[in-house]
């Protein structure tokens, strides 16, 4: 985006994040590349960077008890299906 361009609708970012950035490694890559370019262009001149990560999912997010049970149930079903086929 050029500075003189109109700001786009925030919903577009939400849709982009949900549909295209499911892989957290891709999001990290995009952030790192953005910072790298900003440092090269001397937009960032500090050694420390503060990022608003409001909408990024923490790598160590704890699952709710329901999510834990659902994951365990899924793994159990997969194991049972493998045994039944064998």
PyMOL Python script that loads the backbone (N, CA, C, O; Angstrom):
from pymol import cmd

cmd.read_pdbstr("""\
ATOM      1  N   UNK A   1       0.837  -1.191   0.000  1.00  0.00           N
ATOM      2  CA  UNK A   1       0.000   0.000   0.000  1.00  0.00           C
ATOM      3  C   UNK A   1       0.869   1.238   0.000  1.00  0.00           C
ATOM      4  O   UNK A   1       1.847   1.332   0.742  1.00  0.00           O
ATOM      5  N   UNK A   2       0.511   2.153  -0.816  1.00  0.00           N
ATOM      6  CA  UNK A   2       1.191   3.441  -0.808  1.00  0.00           C
ATOM      7  C   UNK A   2       0.545   4.318   0.266  1.00  0.00           C
ATOM      8  O   UNK A   2      -0.638   4.153   0.563  1.00  0.00           O
ATOM      9  N   UNK A   3       1.298   5.237   0.843  1.00  0.00           N
ATOM     10  CA  UNK A   3       0.738   6.090   1.906  1.00  0.00           C
ATOM     11  C   UNK A   3      -0.494   6.879   1.489  1.00  0.00           C
ATOM     12  O   UNK A   3      -1.347   7.189   2.321  1.00  0.00           O
ATOM     13  N   UNK A   4      -0.590   7.207   0.199  1.00  0.00           N
ATOM     14  CA  UNK A   4      -1.742   8.000  -0.252  1.00  0.00           C
ATOM     15  C   UNK A   4      -2.976   7.158  -0.561  1.00  0.00           C
ATOM     16  O   UNK A   4      -4.051   7.706  -0.806  1.00  0.00           O
ATOM     17  N   UNK A   5      -2.834   5.840  -0.553  1.00  0.00           N
ATOM     18  CA  UNK A   5      -3.977   4.972  -0.818  1.00  0.00           C
ATOM     19  C   UNK A   5      -4.931   4.959   0.366  1.00  0.00           C
ATOM     20  O   UNK A   5      -4.535   5.162   1.514  1.00  0.00           O
ATOM     21  N   UNK A   6      -6.215   4.711   0.050  1.00  0.00           N
ATOM     22  CA  UNK A   6      -7.216   4.592   1.117  1.00  0.00           C
ATOM     23  C   UNK A   6      -6.971   3.329   1.917  1.00  0.00           C
ATOM     24  O   UNK A   6      -6.514   2.318   1.384  1.00  0.00           O
ATOM     25  N   UNK A   7      -7.278   3.398   3.194  1.00  0.00           N
ATOM     26  CA  UNK A   7      -7.149   2.223   4.059  1.00  0.00           C
ATOM     27  C   UNK A   7      -8.262   1.255   3.690  1.00  0.00           C
ATOM     28  O   UNK A   7      -9.412   1.654   3.503  1.00  0.00           O
ATOM     29  N   UNK A   8      -7.909  -0.023   3.588  1.00  0.00           N
ATOM     30  CA  UNK A   8      -8.902  -1.016   3.195  1.00  0.00           C
ATOM     31  C   UNK A   8      -9.733  -1.447   4.398  1.00  0.00           C
ATOM     32  O   UNK A   8      -9.408  -1.148   5.547  1.00  0.00           O
ATOM     33  N   UNK A   9     -10.788  -2.141   4.101  1.00  0.00           N
ATOM     34  CA  UNK A   9     -11.731  -2.600   5.111  1.00  0.00           C
ATOM     35  C   UNK A   9     -11.060  -3.622   6.039  1.00  0.00           C
ATOM     36  O   UNK A   9     -10.468  -4.585   5.552  1.00  0.00           O
ATOM     37  N   UNK A  10     -11.138  -3.436   7.364  1.00  0.00           N
ATOM     38  CA  UNK A  10     -10.504  -4.377   8.297  1.00  0.00           C
ATOM     39  C   UNK A  10     -11.018  -5.808   8.149  1.00  0.00           C
ATOM     40  O   UNK A  10     -10.308  -6.755   8.490  1.00  0.00           O
ATOM     41  N   UNK A  11     -12.225  -5.976   7.651  1.00  0.00           N
ATOM     42  CA  UNK A  11     -12.779  -7.319   7.464  1.00  0.00           C
ATOM     43  C   UNK A  11     -11.924  -8.097   6.464  1.00  0.00           C
ATOM     44  O   UNK A  11     -11.793  -9.316   6.571  1.00  0.00           O
ATOM     45  N   UNK A  12     -11.340  -7.386   5.487  1.00  0.00           N
ATOM     46  CA  UNK A  12     -10.467  -8.046   4.509  1.00  0.00           C
ATOM     47  C   UNK A  12      -9.280  -8.702   5.194  1.00  0.00           C
ATOM     48  O   UNK A  12      -8.879  -9.806   4.827  1.00  0.00           O
ATOM     49  N   UNK A  13      -8.716  -8.024   6.191  1.00  0.00           N
ATOM     50  CA  UNK A  13      -7.591  -8.602   6.922  1.00  0.00           C
ATOM     51  C   UNK A  13      -8.023  -9.835   7.694  1.00  0.00           C
ATOM     52  O   UNK A  13      -7.302 -10.832   7.732  1.00  0.00           O
ATOM     53  N   UNK A  14      -9.190  -9.772   8.306  1.00  0.00           N
ATOM     54  CA  UNK A  14      -9.691 -10.907   9.062  1.00  0.00           C
ATOM     55  C   UNK A  14      -9.891 -12.102   8.141  1.00  0.00           C
ATOM     56  O   UNK A  14      -9.485 -13.216   8.471  1.00  0.00           O
ATOM     57  N   UNK A  15     -10.510 -11.879   6.994  1.00  0.00           N
ATOM     58  CA  UNK A  15     -10.724 -12.964   6.041  1.00  0.00           C
ATOM     59  C   UNK A  15      -9.400 -13.521   5.544  1.00  0.00           C
ATOM     60  O   UNK A  15      -9.237 -14.736   5.439  1.00  0.00           O
ATOM     61  N   UNK A  16      -8.445 -12.635   5.236  1.00  0.00           N
ATOM     62  CA  UNK A  16      -7.131 -13.071   4.769  1.00  0.00           C
ATOM     63  C   UNK A  16      -6.456 -13.934   5.826  1.00  0.00           C
ATOM     64  O   UNK A  16      -5.903 -14.990   5.519  1.00  0.00           O
ATOM     65  N   UNK A  17      -6.507 -13.476   7.069  1.00  0.00           N
ATOM     66  CA  UNK A  17      -5.853 -14.214   8.151  1.00  0.00           C
ATOM     67  C   UNK A  17      -6.494 -15.583   8.346  1.00  0.00           C
ATOM     68  O   UNK A  17      -5.790 -16.577   8.522  1.00  0.00           O
ATOM     69  N   UNK A  18      -7.819 -15.643   8.315  1.00  0.00           N
ATOM     70  CA  UNK A  18      -8.504 -16.912   8.549  1.00  0.00           C
ATOM     71  C   UNK A  18      -8.378 -17.876   7.380  1.00  0.00           C
ATOM     72  O   UNK A  18      -8.262 -19.084   7.587  1.00  0.00           O
ATOM     73  N   UNK A  19      -8.398 -17.361   6.154  1.00  0.00           N
ATOM     74  CA  UNK A  19      -8.385 -18.229   4.981  1.00  0.00           C
ATOM     75  C   UNK A  19      -6.983 -18.554   4.475  1.00  0.00           C
ATOM     76  O   UNK A  19      -6.754 -19.646   3.954  1.00  0.00           O
ATOM     77  N   UNK A  20      -6.050 -17.628   4.621  1.00  0.00           N
ATOM     78  CA  UNK A  20      -4.735 -17.807   4.007  1.00  0.00           C
ATOM     79  C   UNK A  20      -3.602 -18.057   4.997  1.00  0.00           C
ATOM     80  O   UNK A  20      -2.576 -18.629   4.630  1.00  0.00           O
ATOM     81  N   UNK A  21      -3.774 -17.643   6.226  1.00  0.00           N
ATOM     82  CA  UNK A  21      -2.672 -17.743   7.182  1.00  0.00           C
ATOM     83  C   UNK A  21      -2.916 -18.802   8.241  1.00  0.00           C
ATOM     84  O   UNK A  21      -2.630 -18.583   9.419  1.00  0.00           O
ATOM     85  N   UNK A  22      -3.438 -19.941   7.835  1.00  0.00           N
ATOM     86  CA  UNK A  22      -3.681 -21.028   8.781  1.00  0.00           C
ATOM     87  C   UNK A  22      -2.352 -21.594   9.285  1.00  0.00           C
ATOM     88  O   UNK A  22      -2.260 -22.069  10.417  1.00  0.00           O
ATOM     89  N   UNK A  23      -1.340 -21.538   8.446  1.00  0.00           N
ATOM     90  CA  UNK A  23      -0.020 -22.045   8.801  1.00  0.00           C
ATOM     91  C   UNK A  23       0.729 -20.949   9.559  1.00  0.00           C
ATOM     92  O   UNK A  23       1.044 -19.909   8.981  1.00  0.00           O
ATOM     93  N   UNK A  24       1.017 -21.168  10.848  1.00  0.00           N
ATOM     94  CA  UNK A  24       1.690 -20.147  11.652  1.00  0.00           C
ATOM     95  C   UNK A  24       3.098 -19.869  11.145  1.00  0.00           C
ATOM     96  O   UNK A  24       3.618 -18.772  11.350  1.00  0.00           O
ATOM     97  N   UNK A  25       3.723 -20.837  10.488  1.00  0.00           N
ATOM     98  CA  UNK A  25       5.051 -20.592   9.929  1.00  0.00           C
ATOM     99  C   UNK A  25       4.997 -19.545   8.827  1.00  0.00           C
ATOM    100  O   UNK A  25       5.921 -18.745   8.683  1.00  0.00           O
ATOM    101  N   UNK A  26       3.926 -19.545   8.052  1.00  0.00           N
ATOM    102  CA  UNK A  26       3.764 -18.553   6.997  1.00  0.00           C
ATOM    103  C   UNK A  26       3.618 -17.161   7.598  1.00  0.00           C
ATOM    104  O   UNK A  26       4.203 -16.199   7.099  1.00  0.00           O
ATOM    105  N   UNK A  27       2.844 -17.055   8.660  1.00  0.00           N
ATOM    106  CA  UNK A  27       2.664 -15.767   9.327  1.00  0.00           C
ATOM    107  C   UNK A  27       4.002 -15.267   9.866  1.00  0.00           C
ATOM    108  O   UNK A  27       4.327 -14.088   9.718  1.00  0.00           O
ATOM    109  N   UNK A  28       4.778 -16.149  10.488  1.00  0.00           N
ATOM    110  CA  UNK A  28       6.109 -15.773  10.982  1.00  0.00           C
ATOM    111  C   UNK A  28       6.995 -15.303   9.842  1.00  0.00           C
ATOM    112  O   UNK A  28       7.717 -14.314   9.971  1.00  0.00           O
ATOM    113  N   UNK A  29       6.937 -16.018   8.723  1.00  0.00           N
ATOM    114  CA  UNK A  29       7.740 -15.651   7.558  1.00  0.00           C
ATOM    115  C   UNK A  29       7.372 -14.253   7.067  1.00  0.00           C
ATOM    116  O   UNK A  29       8.251 -13.441   6.780  1.00  0.00           O
ATOM    117  N   UNK A  30       6.067 -13.972   6.970  1.00  0.00           N
ATOM    118  CA  UNK A  30       5.624 -12.660   6.507  1.00  0.00           C
ATOM    119  C   UNK A  30       6.059 -11.547   7.454  1.00  0.00           C
ATOM    120  O   UNK A  30       6.516 -10.494   7.011  1.00  0.00           O
ATOM    121  N   UNK A  31       5.918 -11.778   8.746  1.00  0.00           N
ATOM    122  CA  UNK A  31       6.322 -10.765   9.724  1.00  0.00           C
ATOM    123  C   UNK A  31       7.824 -10.547   9.662  1.00  0.00           C
ATOM    124  O   UNK A  31       8.284  -9.405   9.641  1.00  0.00           O
ATOM    125  N   UNK A  32       8.593 -11.633   9.632  1.00  0.00           N
ATOM    126  CA  UNK A  32      10.048 -11.500   9.583  1.00  0.00           C
ATOM    127  C   UNK A  32      10.509 -10.772   8.322  1.00  0.00           C
ATOM    128  O   UNK A  32      11.402  -9.927   8.385  1.00  0.00           O
ATOM    129  N   UNK A  33       9.910 -11.094   7.183  1.00  0.00           N
ATOM    130  CA  UNK A  33      10.285 -10.438   5.925  1.00  0.00           C
ATOM    131  C   UNK A  33       9.920  -8.964   5.967  1.00  0.00           C
ATOM    132  O   UNK A  33      10.684  -8.127   5.486  1.00  0.00           O
ATOM    133  N   UNK A  34       8.770  -8.631   6.530  1.00  0.00           N
ATOM    134  CA  UNK A  34       8.349  -7.236   6.643  1.00  0.00           C
ATOM    135  C   UNK A  34       9.333  -6.450   7.492  1.00  0.00           C
ATOM    136  O   UNK A  34       9.721  -5.339   7.131  1.00  0.00           O
ATOM    137  N   UNK A  35       9.736  -7.018   8.614  1.00  0.00           N
ATOM    138  CA  UNK A  35      10.691  -6.360   9.496  1.00  0.00           C
ATOM    139  C   UNK A  35      12.042  -6.216   8.795  1.00  0.00           C
ATOM    140  O   UNK A  35      12.688  -5.172   8.884  1.00  0.00           O
ATOM    141  N   UNK A  36      12.457  -7.264   8.103  1.00  0.00           N
ATOM    142  CA  UNK A  36      13.730  -7.234   7.375  1.00  0.00           C
ATOM    143  C   UNK A  36      13.750  -6.100   6.351  1.00  0.00           C
ATOM    144  O   UNK A  36      14.734  -5.366   6.257  1.00  0.00           O
ATOM    145  N   UNK A  37      12.682  -5.957   5.594  1.00  0.00           N
ATOM    146  CA  UNK A  37      12.591  -4.887   4.591  1.00  0.00           C
ATOM    147  C   UNK A  37      12.589  -3.525   5.270  1.00  0.00           C
ATOM    148  O   UNK A  37      13.242  -2.592   4.803  1.00  0.00           O
ATOM    149  N   UNK A  38      11.856  -3.411   6.370  1.00  0.00           N
ATOM    150  CA  UNK A  38      11.789  -2.139   7.101  1.00  0.00           C
ATOM    151  C   UNK A  38      13.163  -1.734   7.643  1.00  0.00           C
ATOM    152  O   UNK A  38      13.503  -0.551   7.648  1.00  0.00           O
ATOM    153  N   UNK A  39      13.945  -2.705   8.094  1.00  0.00           N
ATOM    154  CA  UNK A  39      15.300  -2.413   8.586  1.00  0.00           C
ATOM    155  C   UNK A  39      16.191  -1.983   7.410  1.00  0.00           C
ATOM    156  O   UNK A  39      16.953  -1.024   7.529  1.00  0.00           O
ATOM    157  N   UNK A  40      16.096  -2.695   6.273  1.00  0.00           N
ATOM    158  CA  UNK A  40      16.888  -2.343   5.091  1.00  0.00           C
ATOM    159  C   UNK A  40      16.585  -0.930   4.607  1.00  0.00           C
ATOM    160  O   UNK A  40      17.492  -0.198   4.215  1.00  0.00           O
ATOM    161  N   UNK A  41      15.321  -0.550   4.635  1.00  0.00           N
ATOM    162  CA  UNK A  41      14.899   0.779   4.169  1.00  0.00           C
ATOM    163  C   UNK A  41      15.042   1.837   5.260  1.00  0.00           C
ATOM    164  O   UNK A  41      14.669   2.994   5.070  1.00  0.00           O
ATOM    165  N   UNK A  42      15.585   1.426   6.400  1.00  0.00           N
ATOM    166  CA  UNK A  42      15.801   2.300   7.558  1.00  0.00           C
ATOM    167  C   UNK A  42      14.515   2.918   8.085  1.00  0.00           C
ATOM    168  O   UNK A  42      14.505   4.038   8.597  1.00  0.00           O
ATOM    169  N   UNK A  43      13.430   2.162   7.948  1.00  0.00           N
ATOM    170  CA  UNK A  43      12.164   2.580   8.549  1.00  0.00           C
ATOM    171  C   UNK A  43      12.206   2.242  10.030  1.00  0.00           C
ATOM    172  O   UNK A  43      11.696   2.990  10.864  1.00  0.00           O
ATOM    173  N   UNK A  44      12.816   1.116  10.345  1.00  0.00           N
ATOM    174  CA  UNK A  44      13.033   0.700  11.726  1.00  0.00           C
ATOM    175  C   UNK A  44      14.505   0.934  12.041  1.00  0.00           C
ATOM    176  O   UNK A  44      15.385   0.418  11.352  1.00  0.00           O
ATOM    177  N   UNK A  45      14.764   1.706  13.072  1.00  0.00           N
ATOM    178  CA  UNK A  45      16.147   2.012  13.432  1.00  0.00           C
ATOM    179  C   UNK A  45      16.488   1.516  14.827  1.00  0.00           C
ATOM    180  O   UNK A  45      17.574   1.792  15.335  1.00  0.00           O
ATOM    181  N   UNK A  46      15.592   0.802  15.437  1.00  0.00           N
ATOM    182  CA  UNK A  46      15.780   0.324  16.799  1.00  0.00           C
ATOM    183  C   UNK A  46      16.222  -1.133  16.785  1.00  0.00           C
ATOM    184  O   UNK A  46      16.015  -1.846  15.804  1.00  0.00           O
ATOM    185  N   UNK A  47      16.824  -1.560  17.865  1.00  0.00           N
ATOM    186  CA  UNK A  47      17.191  -2.967  18.002  1.00  0.00           C
ATOM    187  C   UNK A  47      16.061  -3.798  18.573  1.00  0.00           C
ATOM    188  O   UNK A  47      16.108  -5.027  18.535  1.00  0.00           O
ATOM    189  N   UNK A  48      15.046  -3.134  19.102  1.00  0.00           N
ATOM    190  CA  UNK A  48      13.910  -3.868  19.656  1.00  0.00           C
ATOM    191  C   UNK A  48      12.647  -3.477  18.898  1.00  0.00           C
ATOM    192  O   UNK A  48      12.473  -2.332  18.481  1.00  0.00           O
ATOM    193  N   UNK A  49      11.772  -4.468  18.735  1.00  0.00           N
ATOM    194  CA  UNK A  49      10.536  -4.259  17.988  1.00  0.00           C
ATOM    195  C   UNK A  49       9.376  -4.745  18.842  1.00  0.00           C
ATOM    196  O   UNK A  49       9.427  -5.831  19.419  1.00  0.00           O
ATOM    197  N   UNK A  50       8.339  -3.937  18.915  1.00  0.00           N
ATOM    198  CA  UNK A  50       7.127  -4.319  19.632  1.00  0.00           C
ATOM    199  C   UNK A  50       6.050  -4.581  18.579  1.00  0.00           C
ATOM    200  O   UNK A  50       5.764  -3.728  17.738  1.00  0.00           O
ATOM    201  N   UNK A  51       5.464  -5.765  18.639  1.00  0.00           N
ATOM    202  CA  UNK A  51       4.452  -6.150  17.657  1.00  0.00           C
ATOM    203  C   UNK A  51       3.128  -6.350  18.367  1.00  0.00           C
ATOM    204  O   UNK A  51       3.062  -7.012  19.403  1.00  0.00           O
ATOM    205  N   UNK A  52       2.063  -5.770  17.801  1.00  0.00           N
ATOM    206  CA  UNK A  52       0.723  -5.999  18.333  1.00  0.00           C
ATOM    207  C   UNK A  52       0.272  -7.357  17.836  1.00  0.00           C
ATOM    208  O   UNK A  52      -0.036  -7.522  16.656  1.00  0.00           O
ATOM    209  N   UNK A  53       0.232  -8.315  18.719  1.00  0.00           N
ATOM    210  CA  UNK A  53      -0.118  -9.685  18.346  1.00  0.00           C
ATOM    211  C   UNK A  53      -1.506 -10.057  18.835  1.00  0.00           C
ATOM    212  O   UNK A  53      -1.759 -11.205  19.203  1.00  0.00           O
ATOM    213  N   UNK A  54      -2.396  -9.091  18.838  1.00  0.00           N
ATOM    214  CA  UNK A  54      -3.746  -9.315  19.338  1.00  0.00           C
ATOM    215  C   UNK A  54      -4.413 -10.496  18.663  1.00  0.00           C
ATOM    216  O   UNK A  54      -5.088 -11.291  19.318  1.00  0.00           O
ATOM    217  N   UNK A  55      -4.228 -10.616  17.349  1.00  0.00           N
ATOM    218  CA  UNK A  55      -4.940 -11.639  16.599  1.00  0.00           C
ATOM    219  C   UNK A  55      -4.087 -12.847  16.237  1.00  0.00           C
ATOM    220  O   UNK A  55      -4.526 -13.706  15.471  1.00  0.00           O
ATOM    221  N   UNK A  56      -2.875 -12.923  16.778  1.00  0.00           N
ATOM    222  CA  UNK A  56      -2.067 -14.094  16.493  1.00  0.00           C
ATOM    223  C   UNK A  56      -2.225 -15.092  17.618  1.00  0.00           C
ATOM    224  O   UNK A  56      -2.294 -14.724  18.791  1.00  0.00           O
ATOM    225  N   UNK A  57      -2.279 -16.328  17.258  1.00  0.00           N
ATOM    226  CA  UNK A  57      -2.489 -17.386  18.232  1.00  0.00           C
ATOM    227  C   UNK A  57      -1.150 -17.760  18.869  1.00  0.00           C
ATOM    228  O   UNK A  57      -0.171 -18.030  18.173  1.00  0.00           O
ATOM    229  N   UNK A  58      -1.127 -17.769  20.172  1.00  0.00           N
ATOM    230  CA  UNK A  58       0.109 -18.131  20.870  1.00  0.00           C
ATOM    231  C   UNK A  58       0.435 -19.587  20.600  1.00  0.00           C
ATOM    232  O   UNK A  58      -0.461 -20.425  20.499  1.00  0.00           O
ATOM    233  N   UNK A  59       1.714 -19.883  20.485  1.00  0.00           N
ATOM    234  CA  UNK A  59       2.135 -21.259  20.213  1.00  0.00           C
ATOM    235  C   UNK A  59       1.828 -22.174  21.399  1.00  0.00           C
ATOM    236  O   UNK A  59       1.687 -23.386  21.236  1.00  0.00           O
ATOM    237  N   UNK A  60       1.729 -21.599  22.567  1.00  0.00           N
ATOM    238  CA  UNK A  60       1.480 -22.436  23.745  1.00  0.00           C
ATOM    239  C   UNK A  60       0.076 -22.225  24.304  1.00  0.00           C
ATOM    240  O   UNK A  60      -0.158 -22.374  25.503  1.00  0.00           O
ATOM    241  N   UNK A  61      -0.865 -21.872  23.403  1.00  0.00           N
ATOM    242  CA  UNK A  61      -2.253 -21.748  23.855  1.00  0.00           C
ATOM    243  C   UNK A  61      -2.703 -23.066  24.464  1.00  0.00           C
ATOM    244  O   UNK A  61      -2.501 -24.135  23.888  1.00  0.00           O
ATOM    245  N   UNK A  62      -3.298 -22.975  25.607  1.00  0.00           N
ATOM    246  CA  UNK A  62      -3.799 -24.182  26.247  1.00  0.00           C
ATOM    247  C   UNK A  62      -5.182 -24.495  25.705  1.00  0.00           C
ATOM    248  O   UNK A  62      -6.006 -23.605  25.495  1.00  0.00           O
ATOM    249  N   UNK A  63      -5.413 -25.765  25.486  1.00  0.00           N
ATOM    250  CA  UNK A  63      -6.714 -26.181  24.981  1.00  0.00           C
ATOM    251  C   UNK A  63      -7.711 -26.238  26.135  1.00  0.00           C
ATOM    252  O   UNK A  63      -7.352 -26.476  27.288  1.00  0.00           O
ATOM    253  N   UNK A  64      -8.953 -26.016  25.787  1.00  0.00           N
ATOM    254  CA  UNK A  64     -10.014 -26.169  26.779  1.00  0.00           C
ATOM    255  C   UNK A  64     -10.175 -27.663  27.064  1.00  0.00           C
ATOM    256  O   UNK A  64      -9.760 -28.492  26.254  1.00  0.00           O
ATOM    257  N   UNK A  65     -10.769 -28.014  28.198  1.00  0.00           N
ATOM    258  CA  UNK A  65     -10.995 -29.434  28.488  1.00  0.00           C
ATOM    259  C   UNK A  65     -11.769 -30.142  27.372  1.00  0.00           C
ATOM    260  O   UNK A  65     -11.492 -31.299  27.058  1.00  0.00           O
ATOM    261  N   UNK A  66     -12.729 -29.450  26.784  1.00  0.00           N
ATOM    262  CA  UNK A  66     -13.504 -30.042  25.701  1.00  0.00           C
ATOM    263  C   UNK A  66     -12.609 -30.338  24.499  1.00  0.00           C
ATOM    264  O   UNK A  66     -12.723 -31.402  23.890  1.00  0.00           O
ATOM    265  N   UNK A  67     -11.716 -29.402  24.153  1.00  0.00           N
ATOM    266  CA  UNK A  67     -10.811 -29.611  23.028  1.00  0.00           C
ATOM    267  C   UNK A  67      -9.850 -30.772  23.290  1.00  0.00           C
ATOM    268  O   UNK A  67      -9.553 -31.550  22.384  1.00  0.00           O
ATOM    269  N   UNK A  68      -9.369 -30.887  24.521  1.00  0.00           N
ATOM    270  CA  UNK A  68      -8.477 -31.990  24.881  1.00  0.00           C
ATOM    271  C   UNK A  68      -9.198 -33.320  24.697  1.00  0.00           C
ATOM    272  O   UNK A  68      -8.649 -34.257  24.118  1.00  0.00           O
ATOM    273  N   UNK A  69     -10.436 -33.396  25.195  1.00  0.00           N
ATOM    274  CA  UNK A  69     -11.223 -34.628  25.061  1.00  0.00           C
ATOM    275  C   UNK A  69     -11.511 -34.957  23.599  1.00  0.00           C
ATOM    276  O   UNK A  69     -11.468 -36.121  23.200  1.00  0.00           O
ATOM    277  N   UNK A  70     -11.802 -33.938  22.809  1.00  0.00           N
ATOM    278  CA  UNK A  70     -12.078 -34.168  21.389  1.00  0.00           C
ATOM    279  C   UNK A  70     -10.830 -34.697  20.679  1.00  0.00           C
ATOM    280  O   UNK A  70     -10.925 -35.603  19.851  1.00  0.00           O
ATOM    281  N   UNK A  71      -9.665 -34.135  20.999  1.00  0.00           N
ATOM    282  CA  UNK A  71      -8.419 -34.620  20.398  1.00  0.00           C
ATOM    283  C   UNK A  71      -8.121 -36.054  20.810  1.00  0.00           C
ATOM    284  O   UNK A  71      -7.741 -36.879  19.979  1.00  0.00           O
ATOM    285  N   UNK A  72      -8.294 -36.348  22.087  1.00  0.00           N
ATOM    286  CA  UNK A  72      -8.052 -37.711  22.581  1.00  0.00           C
ATOM    287  C   UNK A  72      -9.009 -38.695  21.926  1.00  0.00           C
ATOM    288  O   UNK A  72      -8.617 -39.799  21.548  1.00  0.00           O
ATOM    289  N   UNK A  73     -10.260 -38.289  21.796  1.00  0.00           N
ATOM    290  CA  UNK A  73     -11.262 -39.140  21.165  1.00  0.00           C
ATOM    291  C   UNK A  73     -10.900 -39.416  19.708  1.00  0.00           C
ATOM    292  O   UNK A  73     -11.037 -40.542  19.231  1.00  0.00           O
ATOM    293  N   UNK A  74     -10.445 -38.397  19.016  1.00  0.00           N
ATOM    294  CA  UNK A  74     -10.043 -38.547  17.612  1.00  0.00           C
ATOM    295  C   UNK A  74      -8.872 -39.522  17.492  1.00  0.00           C
ATOM    296  O   UNK A  74      -8.874 -40.398  16.628  1.00  0.00           O
ATOM    297  N   UNK A  75      -7.884 -39.367  18.354  1.00  0.00           N
ATOM    298  CA  UNK A  75      -6.717 -40.260  18.323  1.00  0.00           C
ATOM    299  C   UNK A  75      -7.121 -41.700  18.653  1.00  0.00           C
ATOM    300  O   UNK A  75      -6.624 -42.646  18.043  1.00  0.00           O
ATOM    301  N   UNK A  76      -8.015 -41.854  19.611  1.00  0.00           N
ATOM    302  CA  UNK A  76      -8.489 -43.185  19.988  1.00  0.00           C
ATOM    303  C   UNK A  76      -9.209 -43.854  18.821  1.00  0.00           C
ATOM    304  O   UNK A  76      -8.975 -45.027  18.531  1.00  0.00           O
ATOM    305  N   UNK A  77     -10.091 -43.097  18.148  1.00  0.00           N
ATOM    306  CA  UNK A  77     -10.813 -43.649  16.991  1.00  0.00           C
ATOM    307  C   UNK A  77      -9.840 -44.066  15.889  1.00  0.00           C
ATOM    308  O   UNK A  77     -10.003 -45.130  15.291  1.00  0.00           O
ATOM    309  N   UNK A  78      -8.833 -43.240  15.617  1.00  0.00           N
ATOM    310  CA  UNK A  78      -7.847 -43.587  14.583  1.00  0.00           C
ATOM    311  C   UNK A  78      -7.121 -44.873  14.942  1.00  0.00           C
ATOM    312  O   UNK A  78      -6.897 -45.725  14.082  1.00  0.00           O
ATOM    313  N   UNK A  79      -6.751 -45.017  16.212  1.00  0.00           N
ATOM    314  CA  UNK A  79      -6.046 -46.220  16.657  1.00  0.00           C
ATOM    315  C   UNK A  79      -6.936 -47.444  16.513  1.00  0.00           C
ATOM    316  O   UNK A  79      -6.482 -48.494  16.058  1.00  0.00           O
ATOM    317  N   UNK A  80      -8.196 -47.316  16.898  1.00  0.00           N
ATOM    318  CA  UNK A  80      -9.144 -48.438  16.801  1.00  0.00           C
ATOM    319  C   UNK A  80      -9.345 -48.834  15.341  1.00  0.00           C
ATOM    320  O   UNK A  80      -9.377 -50.023  15.022  1.00  0.00           O
ATOM    321  N   UNK A  81      -9.483 -47.850  14.451  1.00  0.00           N
ATOM    322  CA  UNK A  81      -9.659 -48.142  13.018  1.00  0.00           C
ATOM    323  C   UNK A  81      -8.444 -48.883  12.460  1.00  0.00           C
ATOM    324  O   UNK A  81      -8.594 -49.797  11.649  1.00  0.00           O
ATOM    325  N   UNK A  82      -7.234 -48.492  12.893  1.00  0.00           N
ATOM    326  CA  UNK A  82      -6.027 -49.181  12.435  1.00  0.00           C
ATOM    327  C   UNK A  82      -6.019 -50.637  12.906  1.00  0.00           C
ATOM    328  O   UNK A  82      -5.650 -51.533  12.147  1.00  0.00           O
ATOM    329  N   UNK A  83      -6.425 -50.873  14.151  1.00  0.00           N
ATOM    330  CA  UNK A  83      -6.454 -52.236  14.711  1.00  0.00           C
ATOM    331  C   UNK A  83      -7.495 -53.073  13.995  1.00  0.00           C
ATOM    332  O   UNK A  83      -7.243 -54.230  13.658  1.00  0.00           O
ATOM    333  N   UNK A  84      -8.679 -52.487  13.757  1.00  0.00           N
ATOM    334  CA  UNK A  84      -9.770 -53.216  13.079  1.00  0.00           C
ATOM    335  C   UNK A  84      -9.385 -53.605  11.650  1.00  0.00           C
ATOM    336  O   UNK A  84      -9.782 -54.670  11.176  1.00  0.00           O
ATOM    337  N   UNK A  85      -8.622 -52.764  10.963  1.00  0.00           N
ATOM    338  CA  UNK A  85      -8.216 -53.078   9.589  1.00  0.00           C
ATOM    339  C   UNK A  85      -7.162 -54.165   9.555  1.00  0.00           C
ATOM    340  O   UNK A  85      -7.080 -54.921   8.587  1.00  0.00           O
ATOM    341  N   UNK A  86      -6.335 -54.255  10.625  1.00  0.00           N
ATOM    342  CA  UNK A  86      -5.216 -55.189  10.652  1.00  0.00           C
ATOM    343  C   UNK A  86      -5.570 -56.587  10.984  1.00  0.00           C
ATOM    344  O   UNK A  86      -4.694 -57.451  11.032  1.00  0.00           O
TER     345      UNK A  86
END
""", "prot")
cmd.dss("prot")
cmd.show_as("cartoon", "prot")
cmd.util.cbc("prot")
cmd.orient("prot")
